[in-house]
Amino acid sequence: MSGKASDNRVNSGQAKMPIAVLGAGCAALSLAARSNAFSSHQFTIIDPETHVSDDHIWGFWAMPWLDHVTSVTRKTWHNWRIISPDLMLDLSSKTHPYCALSRHEWLTHCRQQAKDAGVSIIHSLDHLNPEQILDSRPPKSPPGALLQHFLGYEITSNHDVFNPDTAILMDFRCDQSRGVHFIYYLPFTQRRALVESTLFSPSLAPEDFYDKAIKHYLANHLGCTDYTIKRRERGVIPMASLQQRESDLTGIGANGGAIRPSSGYAFSFIQKQIDQISNNAKPGKPLQVKNPHSRFELMMDQIFLKVIRRQPTLAPVIFTSLARYLNGDEFACFLSGEASMKIWLKVVFAMPTWPFLFALLPHTTKEYRENQNTKDQNLGQNK
C-alpha cells in the first residue's frame, strides 16, 4: 500500500489516496475525466472490456452543472412538443434547451480527458491495492419492476421531411395495447432524425412491435417512406429505486441511485452526483457518494409509477397536463431535479386527483398478496 501511494505524490508531499473504479461506462469515465478536481485522490479505472455497447443518444436539459458537456453535445432544441391523440402542446426555453449527446462521443471525450489527467485504465484489480473501490457496474432490476424499453432508428430521408427546430419528446398517437407507449423523435436536420418506439411496461415487446410502430409513425405522421436506416439503438431502463450491486462497495452512477425512477433519465444526474462527490472530497478520506435525488422526489416518483402501472391509459393525460401547467423553464427544471416548491405545487394540481389520491392509500388486496408472496419466496430462498 505504501509503495503504491508513494508513486502518487502531490506538490505538498502528501500521498494521494488510491481509488479503483469498477466499470468504464458513463459514471466511471465522467468521474475520471474530471480527476484534476480531486487533488488528493488518484483514480484507476478497471475495465475488463468484456462488453461493448452500441452507440445511442442520451437526452437532457441544459443546466449549470452541465456546462462542460456543451462542446460535445450533438444538437440542442429550444422548442419541444408533447402530443396526445387530442392535444399538441409546445414548450420552449432560451436557457434550458433540450440536448442530445452521443454515447460514443462522450465516452471517447472522457477517455481522452482521463488519459491527459494521468488516469490509468487496466483490465483487473489484480496487483492493485486501492483504499476505496467505487462500483459503477449496473445494478440488477428488481423482479416485476416497471421497465422503460425502446427500439430506435436513426434514419436519413431522401427528401426534406423533418423540422429540425422542434424535438418531439412524446407522441402518444400509437398503439397503446401493451402499456404506456409513445414515439420519441429527434430531428437533427431536415433529412436526418432519430425515431424511437418507447414503452413503459413490466415486460418487453417483440421486436416487430417497435419496428411497426416506427414505420407507421414515419409514414402516417411525417410522410416519410423513402429513407435509409443508418443505425439502430435499443435499451431497457428499470423504473424503480435500485439496490446497489454489492452492498460492501460504494455505488456510483446507476449503481449509486442516479437513474430517476419516473423518467429513466440518468446522464444529467450522474454529472450532478460527480459534482457532489468533488465538492465534498476531503484529503485522506474516502469519497462520499450521495443519491442525487431527494427523498421527497423519490417518494413522489413512487406514487407516479404506481398510478401509471395501475392505469397506463392515464399517461397521455398526465404528461400533457404537465406541459399545460408548466412553462418551458419549469418543465426542464422539474425533469432535471431542480423543481422549486412552487413548481411542485403546479405539478400536484396538474395531476388527475382521484388516481393519485388512491395511490396514497394502503395496498389493495391483490397488491398486498403479490407483495406478501414475493416476501415469502425471498424468505424461503434465504433459509
Secondary structure as GFF3:
##gff-version 3
##sequence-region A 1 383
A	DSSP	alpha_helix	2	6	.	.	.	ID=ss1
A	DSSP	beta_strand	17	22	.	.	.	ID=ss2
A	DSSP	alpha_helix	26	33	.	.	.	ID=ss3
A	DSSP	three_ten_helix	35	37	.	.	.	ID=ss4
A	DSSP	beta_strand	41	46	.	.	.	ID=ss5
A	DSSP	beta_strand	57	61	.	.	.	ID=ss6
A	DSSP	three_ten_helix	64	72	.	.	.	ID=ss7
A	DSSP	beta_strand	75	77	.	.	.	ID=ss8
A	DSSP	beta_strand	79	84	.	.	.	ID=ss9
A	DSSP	beta_strand	87	92	.	.	.	ID=ss10
A	DSSP	beta_strand	98	102	.	.	.	ID=ss11
A	DSSP	alpha_helix	103	116	.	.	.	ID=ss12
A	DSSP	beta_strand	120	122	.	.	.	ID=ss13
A	DSSP	beta_strand	132	135	.	.	.	ID=ss14
A	DSSP	beta_strand	147	157	.	.	.	ID=ss15
A	DSSP	beta_strand	166	171	.	.	.	ID=ss16
A	DSSP	beta_strand	180	187	.	.	.	ID=ss17
A	DSSP	beta_strand	192	201	.	.	.	ID=ss18
A	DSSP	alpha_helix	207	221	.	.	.	ID=ss19
A	DSSP	beta_strand	227	238	.	.	.	ID=ss20
A	DSSP	beta_strand	250	251	.	.	.	ID=ss21
A	DSSP	three_ten_helix	253	256	.	.	.	ID=ss22
A	DSSP	alpha_helix	267	280	.	.	.	ID=ss23
A	DSSP	alpha_helix	295	310	.	.	.	ID=ss24
A	DSSP	three_ten_helix	312	314	.	.	.	ID=ss25
A	DSSP	alpha_helix	315	325	.	.	.	ID=ss26
A	DSSP	alpha_helix	328	335	.	.	.	ID=ss27
A	DSSP	alpha_helix	341	350	.	.	.	ID=ss28
A	DSSP	alpha_helix	353	360	.	.	.	ID=ss29
A	DSSP	alpha_helix	365	382	.	.	.	ID=ss30
###
